[in-house]
Amino acid sequence: MMLQKLCLTAACAAVAAFSGAAFSQTAPAPSVSIQGSHEAAPTEFDPVAHKRVLAISSQLRCLVCQNQSIADSNAELAVDLRNQVIEQINAGRSDDDIIKYMVDRYGDFVLYNPPFKASTIILWVGPAVLFFGAVIAFYINLRRRKTQVAQSERALTPDEKRRAEALLRGDK
């Protein structure tokens, strides 16, 4: 059993080391540009614009993945959205204008941190309502069980008491 755990641990470590080495070797060089590629255009020659692209992209949700930002996602739509962000930065639009454009086009769902308003109130209040609802249901259930147990309890008859005392003493 111990040998199996040791072999499993060694195998996991080898896979992790191999995948890390393979991942670092397969990363494309940033200066390489392939025509017809589905990757976003590099902005490394303008570090300020690159930081803006990353900042804006990290605020926008990938509409395909839904649990990643467009900066983290490799989905085709995320790449297109990153390219739109790059184009708008190159056109001289501000960060707020770019985010407003994305919200106007895709709705508040595209934002990782949606605003507090009537259409998004369920996102903000919903978890608290569910939590308190669960606590109240739990409390009601406990109270109901307590009253059911109290109603079903009855005192032992004198014969049952004698038998219980005999069992506790070890008599049969």
N, C-alpha and C positions, 0 to 999 in steps of 0.2 A: 504494500500500500504506500509506504514511504517512498519507494523507488518510483512508483507511478507518478506521485506528486512531483518528485524531483525531475523526472523526464518531461512532464507536462510543463513545469516552470522553465526548464531549459529550452523546450521547443517554442514556448511563447516569447522568450527573450530573443531567440534566433529569428523568429518571424518579425518581431518588432524592429530588430536591428537591420534585417534585410529590407523591410519595407521602408524604413527611414533612409537607408542608403539608396534604394531604388528611386524613391521620391525625389531625393535631392539631385540625383543624376538626370532625371527626366524633366526637370524644370527648364523651360525654354529660356534662351538668352534674351534679355529685355531689349536688345538693340535689333533683334531679328524681326523683320516684318514680312509676312507672307500675304500676297494678294489673295483676296477671296476668303481670308480667314474669318472665323466667327469670334475672334477675340477683340476686346476693346483696344482702341489705338493707344499706344504707350504715351504717357505724358511725362516721362522721366527727365526730358530735357528742360522742362519748366517745373521745378520742384514745388513752387507755390500752387500752380494749377493742379499738380498731382495730389497735393495735400487736400485741396478743395474737392477734387473728385472723390477721394477716399472719405472725406468728412460727409459729403452729401450722400454718397452711396451707402454709407453705414446707417443713415437715417431712413432709408427707403427699403421697404420689404419686397422680397422677390415674390411676385404674384403666382409663380409656379410652385416654388418650394414652400412658401408661407412661413417657414421658421428660420429663414436666413435672410440676411440683407442682400441687396444686389451686389455689394462689394464681395461677399463671400460665396455667392452662387455662381455656378457655371452653366445654368440653364440658358437657353438661347434668348429668351425674353430678358433675362437679367443682363446679358451681354449687350442687347439692343438698348436697354435703359441706361447702362453705363455709357454707351456711345452717345446717346442723347444728352446725357449730363456733360460729357466732354465737348460735344458740339456747342451746347449752350454756354459753357464756360469760355470756349474760344470765341463765341459771338459777343462776349462781354456782359452777360447777364449776371445778376447777383445771386447768391445762394438762396435767398428767400424767394426770388423770382423763379428759380429752377424748381424748388420744392413746391411752390404754388402751382406751377405748370403741371407737375406730376400729380398733384392732388386734384386739380381740375380735370385732368385726363382720366385718372384711375380711381379717384375717390379717397376718402380718409383711410381706407384699408391699406393703402400703399405706405402709410407712415407707421414706423415702429412705435411711436409715442403719439397716438391720436389725440386731438384736442378734446377738451371736456365741453360737449354741447349736446343738444337734445338727441341727435342721431347716434351719438356714441356713448350715451349715458349707461347703457347696459354693459359696456366694456369696463367702465369704472366702478359702477355700483353692484353689478351682477355677482362678482365673487364674494363680496361682503354679505349680500342678501342670502346667497346660497349657504355660506358658513353659519350665519345666525339661524337660518331656517333649519339646518341640520342639528344645531345645538338645541333648539326648541323641540324638535321632533325627538331627539334623544332624551331630553328631560321628561317629555310627556310619556314616552315609552317606559322609562324607569318608574314614574309615578304609577302608571297603570299596572305594571308588574307587582309593585309593592302592595297595592290594594288587593290584587288577585291573590297574592300569597297570604296576606292578612285574613282574607275571607275564607281561604281554604284551610287555614290552621285550626286545629282543635286540640283540646287538652287530652292527655292520656287517661285512659280509664285506670282504676286501681289495679286491675289484673295486668294491664300492659306495663304499668310501673313496676310491679313485682317481677315480671319477666325480664324487663330491662335491667333492674338491679341484680338479678340473678346472673344475667349474661356478663355484666360488668365485674361481678365477683369471680366469675369463672365457673359457676354452677351450670348444670344443664337442665 
